[in-house]
Amino acid sequence: MPLLADQKLDVSRRAIELLALASQIATSAPRGNWFLTEELKRAALSIPWNIAEGAGRFGAPDGARF
């Protein structure tokens, strides 16, 4: 079942909020954990990217993949 426009906006907004939270956590983490903080930032950044990529898809199989 495809998402409605307002659901897409909510998901996108939440993904950006998660990205901001991940950035705050990464900056406050101890220096010895740089590899974990970098992984956290990359993972949090990939979520809005995937949502944006999937938003341009119109077919149900394409939309489900993202």
Beta strands, then each sheet from edge to edge (+ up, - down):
end
